[in-house]
Amino acid sequence: MITDTFPKKNHNCGALRKCHVGERVVLCGWAQKLRKFSTELIFLPIRDSYGTTQLVYNAAKSKNSVNSNEDDDGLLEKLTGLPVESIICVEGIVVERSKENYNEHMPTGEIEVQIDKLYCLNPAKPLPFYPTDKKLINEEVRLRNRCIDLRRDIMQKNLRTRSRVSSIIHNFLDNEGFVEVETPLLFKSTPEGAREFIVPTRTIGSFYALPQSPQQYKQLLIAGGIDKYYQIAKCFRDEDLRADRQPEFTQIDLEMSFVTAADVTSLIERLMVRIWKDIVGIELIPNKSFPRISYQDAMRRFGTDKPDTRYELEISDISNYLSDILDQSKSKVECLVIKKGGTFTGAEIKSIEQLANQSLNQGKKPDSSLLNFVKIKENNINTWISKANVIRQSTNATSMQEEITKELNVEIGDLVVVSKSDARLSGVNWTTIGRIRTNAANLLRSKGLIQFKPSLSNFLWVEQFPLFTRDQDTGLLTSTHHPFTSPEPGDINLLFDNPELVRGQHYDLVLDGVEIGGGSIRVHSFELQQDILENILKIKDIKQAGFQHLIDALGSGCPPHGGIALGFDRLMSVILRTESIRDVIAFPKNGTGNDLCVGSPSFISKERIRLDYGIQLLSSSFDENQ
C-alpha cells in the first residue's frame, strides 16, 4: 500500500555505527533485494545517496517491540511483496550484529536496524537493470535509463567528486581575487574554429550560434575593467565525437590582465596542487614548476603535442644519414626502437599500425608515412637496414649501419619501426610513428614488459606552438589555435614575411598523455589583431566575419592580457580514471551526439520550421514522424 504520509528521517543510510546501538531511527531510501531465511527472519538492505544499512525483520523481536502498533503479519506482507528499488521509509531500533556477522566491506557493517514499521512511498516497476547488478549492462541501455544508472555507487562517487572539485576551484579563484562572470550562450557565428551549433530566430535569416568558448566575451571583460575573470562555462562544438569529446562540454575558463605566460601557468600549477592534495591524495611539490617542452621537441621526441612521459620510448630522426636518397627539406626518416618489441606477434604489429591509422583519421589529416617494422634477431643485427624498404636503397645508411645501430642502441629482441614522412607538416597533433609509440607502450605494459611511472603526477607544459598552420586542402594559413593568440616577441619580425615560422605564446597542459587545457597571451593591439585577420588569415571583411566588436574593444584601451581554459569533463575523467568522459557527466550525449535519456535532438515539423523561422527544408528524405 502506497502512502504519502511518513515520518521525517533522522539519519542517512551510511551514518549508523556501534555508537548508535539502542537508538530508534527513521531511514528512507531504495529497497534492495531481500534475503528471506524464513517467515521469521528476513534481511533487507536499504540504500540512499550516502550508503547502505541492513534492515532485519525478526518476528520474535518485532512482537516484543513497544514501539510497533503495526500488526506483524502486515509488516511481513509489506516486506515480502516489496519490489526491488522501491522507495521506502522504515522505523526501528539499531542493534549490534554478532561478531561473526560483521561486514567489513560496509561502513555500517557492525550494526543493523531491527524494523517494526515500514512505509512504501513508491513501489518500483520491473527495471531493465538494477544499480547493484554485478555485471554491467551495455552503455546504451544505461544511457537510456540514466536515472537508474546514476544510482550506481561509482556514478554517485563520480558526480560528488566533480562537485567537490568545482567547489575547490571556486574557492581557490575567489581567494586569488577573480570575479565570476556568466557570459551569454546565445552568441554569433564566426568563421574560425570548429563547426557551430546554429540557433534560428523568428527574424527570418537571423541566427545565433552557441559559443565554442567564451573567448571573445572574456577579452571584452578585460577591456571592460574586469581584472581577473573566471567561470565554469558551457561550450558547444558540432564536431566528430569520440570517448573524450562531447558536443556540449564544460570548461574552467579564466582571463587575467597585465600578465605573462609564466603568471598564468603558475596560477594553474597552484590550482592543480590544491586539487591533487584534497581530491587525489597526491602531494605535488608546491613550489616546483611543472616541466616544459616546446611543440617542436615534443613532436620530434614523441610524435605528438601531448606526450605521455610515464615511460621512456623516444623517436630518433636519422635523416642526416640518408642524404643520398632524401631531400631533407621535404622528407624525414624517423626510427622508434621498441625494447622487447621482438616478442610482438605479426597480428599484434598489424593491430598497432591499424590503431594508429584509425586514431589519426579521427583528427586532422595524418602525415603520409611509409612504415616498416623490423624484428632484430641474431641473424640480422648487422643487416637490419636492408630489411627496411624505406631506407634500404641508401648506400650511406648501409655503409654506416654499425654507427646507426649504435646511435639507436638497437639490440637483439628489439622491434625497430622506420617511418618516412613529410618534413614540412606543421601544427599537426600526431604523427603516425607517434601513435605507434603510444600503442606499442600500451601493449608492452599489458604484457608486463614495461613499467609506467605512477599515474596522475606527470604534468607537462607544451609551449611555443606554430602560430599558423597551412590548410592541406586550401593551402591557406589558418590559426593553429585561434586568431587572438599573440606571437612570441622575438618572432614578430617574421609575421608578414614568413608567418609559418612564427611561434605563438600558447601553452597546453598535458597529464599522462591527455591534454587537460590550453591558453595563451592574447593580442591586445587592435592594429596587430586587424593585420593578422586581414593580411595573414585573409579575412577581408572583419565586421561581416564577426570580429569588429573585438577590434573596437582592443582599440578602446585594452590591457595586455592572457588566460587559459581547462576541460573540466576531461580533468574529472583523468582524476577518476574513467574510460570515457561520459562517466563523469550526469546526462551525456552518446557517440552520435544523442541524449538517449530524453530523446534529443528531436525532429520539428516542417510547418513549424517554416512558419516560426522562415526556413524551408530542402531534403526530400526528411521525416518529421521518425
Backbone hydrogen bonds, N-H to C=O, Kabsch-Sander energy under -0.5 kcal/mol:
donor,donor_aa,acceptor,acceptor_aa,energy
3,T,120,C,-1.8
6,F,4,D,-0.6
10,N,26,V,-1.7
11,H,26,V,-1.2
15,A,12,N,-1.4
20,H,17,R,-1.9
21,V,18,K,-1.7
22,G,94,V,-3.0
23,E,20,H,-2.4
25,V,23,E,-0.5
25,V,92,G,-2.9
27,L,90,V,-2.0
29,G,88,I,-2.1
30,W,47,R,-3.6
31,A,86,S,-2.9
32,Q,45,P,-2.6
35,R,43,F,-3.1
36,K,34,L,-0.5
37,F,35,R,-0.8
37,F,41,L,-2.0
38,S,41,L,-1.6
42,I,57,Y,-2.2
43,F,35,R,-2.7
44,L,55,L,-2.6
46,I,53,T,-2.7
47,R,30,W,-2.5
48,D,51,G,-2.4
51,G,48,D,-0.7
53,T,46,I,-2.4
55,L,44,L,-2.3
55,L,53,T,-0.5
56,V,113,V,-2.7
57,Y,42,I,-3.3
58,N,56,V,-0.6
59,A,40,E,-2.6
59,A,57,Y,-0.6
62,S,58,N,-3.0
63,K,59,A,-1.9
64,N,60,A,-0.9
65,S,62,S,-1.1
68,S,65,S,-0.5
69,N,67,N,-0.5
75,L,71,D,-1.7
76,L,72,D,-2.4
77,E,73,D,-2.4
78,K,74,G,-2.1
79,L,75,L,-2.3
80,T,76,L,-2.5
81,G,77,E,-1.4
82,L,79,L,-1.4
85,E,31,A,-3.6
86,S,83,P,-1.5
87,I,122,N,-2.7
88,I,29,G,-2.7
88,I,86,S,-0.6
89,C,119,Y,-2.3
90,V,27,L,-2.6
91,E,117,K,-2.0
92,G,25,V,-1.8
93,I,114,Q,-2.2
94,V,23,E,-2.4
95,V,112,E,-3.1
97,R,110,E,-2.3
101,N,98,S,-2.2
102,Y,99,K,-1.5
103,N,109,G,-1.7
104,E,102,Y,-0.6
106,M,103,N,-1.6
109,G,106,M,-2.1
111,I,108,T,-1.7
112,E,95,V,-2.3
113,V,54,Q,-2.3
114,Q,93,I,-3.0
114,Q,112,E,-0.6
115,I,56,V,-1.8
115,I,113,V,-1.0
116,D,91,E,-2.3
117,K,91,E,-1.5
119,Y,89,C,-3.3
120,C,1,M,-0.7
121,L,87,I,-2.0
121,L,119,Y,-0.9
122,N,87,I,-1.7
133,D,130,Y,-2.2
136,L,134,K,-0.6
142,R,138,N,-1.6
143,L,139,E,-3.0
144,R,140,E,-2.1
145,N,141,V,-1.5
146,R,143,L,-0.9
148,I,145,N,-1.1
149,D,145,N,-1.9
150,L,146,R,-2.8
151,R,148,I,-1.3
152,R,149,D,-1.7
156,Q,152,R,-2.4
157,K,153,D,-2.6
158,N,154,I,-2.4
159,L,155,M,-2.4
160,R,156,Q,-2.1
161,T,157,K,-2.6
162,R,158,N,-2.3
163,S,159,L,-1.9
164,R,160,R,-2.0
165,V,161,T,-2.6
166,S,162,R,-2.3
167,S,163,S,-2.1
168,I,164,R,-2.2
169,I,165,V,-2.5
170,H,166,S,-2.4
171,N,167,S,-2.6
172,F,168,I,-2.8
173,L,169,I,-2.6
174,D,170,H,-2.5
175,N,171,N,-2.2
176,E,172,F,-1.1
177,G,174,D,-1.4
178,F,173,L,-2.6
179,V,228,K,-3.0
180,E,178,F,-0.5
181,V,179,V,-0.6
181,V,230,Y,-1.8
187,F,185,L,-1.0
187,F,209,A,-2.4
198,I,196,E,-0.6
199,V,208,Y,-2.7
201,T,206,S,-1.6
204,I,202,R,-0.8
205,G,613,Y,-0.5
206,S,203,T,-2.5
208,Y,199,V,-3.1
209,A,187,F,-1.5
210,L,197,F,-2.4
218,K,214,P,-2.8
219,Q,215,Q,-1.5
220,L,216,Q,-2.0
221,L,217,Y,-2.0
222,I,218,K,-1.7
223,A,219,Q,-2.1
224,G,220,L,-1.4
225,G,222,I,-1.6
226,I,221,L,-2.5
227,D,225,G,-1.1
229,Y,255,E,-2.6
230,Y,179,V,-1.9
231,Q,253,D,-2.0
233,A,231,Q,-1.0
233,A,251,Q,-2.7
235,C,249,F,-3.0
236,F,211,P,-2.2
237,R,247,P,-2.1
238,D,195,R,-2.6
239,E,237,R,-1.6
245,R,242,R,-2.0
249,F,235,C,-2.4
251,Q,233,A,-2.6
252,I,566,L,-3.2
253,D,231,Q,-2.7
253,D,251,Q,-0.9
254,L,564,I,-2.2
255,E,229,Y,-2.0
256,M,562,G,-3.0
257,S,227,D,-2.0
258,F,560,P,-3.4
264,V,260,T,-1.6
265,T,261,A,-2.6
266,S,262,A,-2.1
267,L,263,D,-1.8
268,I,264,V,-2.1
269,E,265,T,-2.3
270,R,266,S,-2.0
271,L,267,L,-2.0
272,M,268,I,-2.7
273,V,269,E,-2.3
274,R,270,R,-1.9
275,I,271,L,-2.5
276,W,272,M,-3.0
277,K,273,V,-1.9
278,D,274,R,-2.4
279,I,275,I,-2.8
280,V,275,I,-1.0
281,G,276,W,-1.9
282,I,276,W,-1.9
284,L,282,I,-1.1
288,K,285,I,-1.2
289,S,287,N,-0.6
293,I,461,W,-2.4
295,Y,463,E,-2.5
298,A,294,S,-2.5
299,M,295,Y,-2.5
300,R,296,Q,-2.3
301,R,297,D,-2.8
302,F,298,A,-2.5
303,G,298,A,-0.7
303,G,299,M,-1.0
304,T,298,A,-0.9
305,D,429,N,-1.9
309,T,307,P,-0.8
311,Y,308,D,-0.5
313,L,311,Y,-0.9
315,I,301,R,-2.7
316,S,335,C,-2.9
318,I,316,S,-0.6
318,I,333,V,-2.3
319,S,333,V,-0.5
321,Y,318,I,-1.8
322,L,319,S,-2.0
325,I,322,L,-1.6
326,L,322,L,-1.4
328,Q,326,L,-0.9
330,K,327,D,-2.3
331,S,327,D,-2.7
332,K,421,S,-2.2
334,E,419,S,-2.8
335,C,316,S,-3.2
336,L,417,V,-2.2
337,V,314,E,-0.6
338,I,336,L,-0.8
338,I,415,L,-3.1
339,K,337,V,-0.9
341,G,338,I,-2.2
342,G,413,G,-2.6
343,T,340,K,-1.4
344,F,341,G,-1.9
349,I,345,T,-2.3
350,K,346,G,-2.2
351,S,347,A,-2.1
352,I,348,E,-2.3
353,E,349,I,-2.0
354,Q,350,K,-2.5
355,L,351,S,-2.8
356,A,352,I,-1.8
357,N,353,E,-2.1
358,Q,354,Q,-2.6
359,S,355,L,-2.5
360,L,356,A,-2.1
361,N,357,N,-1.9
362,Q,358,Q,-0.7
362,Q,359,S,-0.9
363,G,359,S,-0.6
363,G,360,L,-1.1
369,S,367,D,-1.2
370,L,420,K,-2.3
372,N,418,V,-2.1
374,V,416,V,-2.7
376,I,414,D,-2.8
377,K,375,K,-0.6
380,N,377,K,-1.3
381,I,377,K,-0.9
383,T,380,N,-1.2
384,W,380,N,-1.1
386,S,383,T,-1.4
387,K,384,W,-1.5
388,A,385,I,-1.3
389,N,387,K,-0.8
391,I,388,A,-1.4
392,R,388,A,-1.7
394,S,391,I,-1.9
395,T,393,Q,-0.7
398,T,394,S,-2.0
399,S,395,T,-2.5
400,M,396,N,-1.6
401,Q,398,T,-1.2
404,I,400,M,-2.6
405,T,401,Q,-2.9
406,K,402,E,-2.1
407,E,403,E,-2.6
408,L,404,I,-2.4
409,N,405,T,-0.7
409,N,406,K,-0.5
410,V,405,T,-2.3
413,G,376,I,-2.9
414,D,411,E,-2.0
415,L,338,I,-1.8
416,V,374,V,-3.0
417,V,336,L,-2.6
417,V,415,L,-0.5
418,V,372,N,-2.8
418,V,416,V,-0.5
419,S,334,E,-2.9
420,K,370,L,-2.4
421,S,332,K,-2.3
423,A,330,K,-2.4
424,R,330,K,-0.7
425,L,422,D,-0.6
431,T,303,G,-2.2
435,R,431,T,-2.0
436,I,432,T,-2.2
437,R,433,I,-2.0
438,T,434,G,-1.7
439,N,435,R,-2.7
440,A,436,I,-2.9
441,A,437,R,-2.3
442,N,438,T,-2.1
443,L,439,N,-1.9
444,L,440,A,-2.7
445,R,441,A,-2.4
446,S,442,N,-2.1
447,K,443,L,-1.3
448,G,445,R,-1.3
449,L,444,L,-2.9
450,I,444,L,-0.6
452,F,450,I,-0.5
453,K,310,R,-2.6
457,S,454,P,-0.6
459,F,457,S,-1.1
460,L,510,V,-2.0
461,W,291,P,-2.9
462,V,460,L,-0.5
462,V,508,D,-2.6
463,E,293,I,-2.2
463,E,461,W,-0.5
464,Q,506,H,-1.0
467,L,502,V,-3.0
468,F,502,V,-0.5
469,T,478,T,-2.9
471,D,476,L,-3.4
475,G,471,D,-2.1
478,T,469,T,-2.8
480,T,467,L,-1.9
485,T,482,H,-1.4
486,S,521,I,-3.2
488,E,503,R,-3.2
491,D,488,E,-2.3
492,I,488,E,-0.5
492,I,489,P,-1.0
494,L,491,D,-1.9
495,L,492,I,-1.4
498,N,494,L,-2.6
501,L,498,N,-2.0
502,V,499,P,-1.4
504,G,465,F,-3.2
505,Q,486,S,-3.2
506,H,504,G,-1.9
507,Y,519,G,-2.6
508,D,462,V,-2.9
509,L,517,G,-2.7
510,V,460,L,-3.0
510,V,508,D,-0.6
511,L,514,V,-2.7
512,D,458,N,-1.1
513,G,307,P,-0.9
514,V,511,L,-1.7
516,I,509,L,-3.0
516,I,514,V,-0.7
517,G,509,L,-1.3
518,G,565,A,-2.1
519,G,507,Y,-2.4
520,S,563,G,-1.1
521,I,505,Q,-2.0
522,R,561,H,-2.6
523,V,484,F,-2.5
524,H,522,R,-0.5
526,F,524,H,-0.6
529,Q,525,S,-2.5
530,Q,526,F,-2.2
531,D,527,E,-2.2
532,I,528,L,-2.5
533,L,529,Q,-2.1
534,E,530,Q,-2.6
535,N,531,D,-2.7
536,I,531,D,-0.9
536,I,532,I,-0.9
537,L,532,I,-2.6
539,I,533,L,-3.3
540,K,538,K,-1.0
542,I,540,K,-1.0
545,A,541,D,-2.2
546,G,542,I,-0.7
546,G,543,K,-0.9
547,F,542,I,-2.5
548,Q,542,I,-0.7
550,L,547,F,-0.7
551,I,547,F,-2.1
552,D,548,Q,-2.8
553,A,549,H,-1.8
554,L,550,L,-2.6
555,G,551,I,-2.1
556,S,552,D,-0.6
556,S,553,A,-0.9
557,G,554,L,-1.1
558,C,554,L,-1.2
562,G,256,M,-2.1
563,G,520,S,-2.1
564,I,254,L,-1.7
565,A,518,G,-2.0
566,L,252,I,-2.4
567,G,516,I,-3.0
568,F,250,T,-1.5
568,F,566,L,-0.9
569,D,250,T,-1.0
571,L,567,G,-2.7
572,M,568,F,-2.4
573,S,569,D,-2.2
574,V,570,R,-2.2
575,I,571,L,-2.5
576,L,572,M,-2.6
577,R,573,S,-0.7
578,T,573,S,-1.9
581,I,243,A,-1.7
583,D,580,S,-1.5
584,V,581,I,-1.7
585,I,582,R,-0.9
590,N,594,N,-2.7
593,G,590,N,-2.0
595,D,600,S,-3.2
596,L,594,N,-1.0
599,G,595,D,-2.0
600,S,595,D,-1.5
609,I,605,S,-2.3
610,R,606,K,-2.4
611,L,607,E,-2.9
612,D,608,R,-2.8
613,Y,608,R,-0.5
613,Y,609,I,-1.4
614,G,610,R,-1.2
615,I,609,I,-1.5
617,L,615,I,-0.6
622,F,619,S,-0.8
626,Q,623,D,-1.5
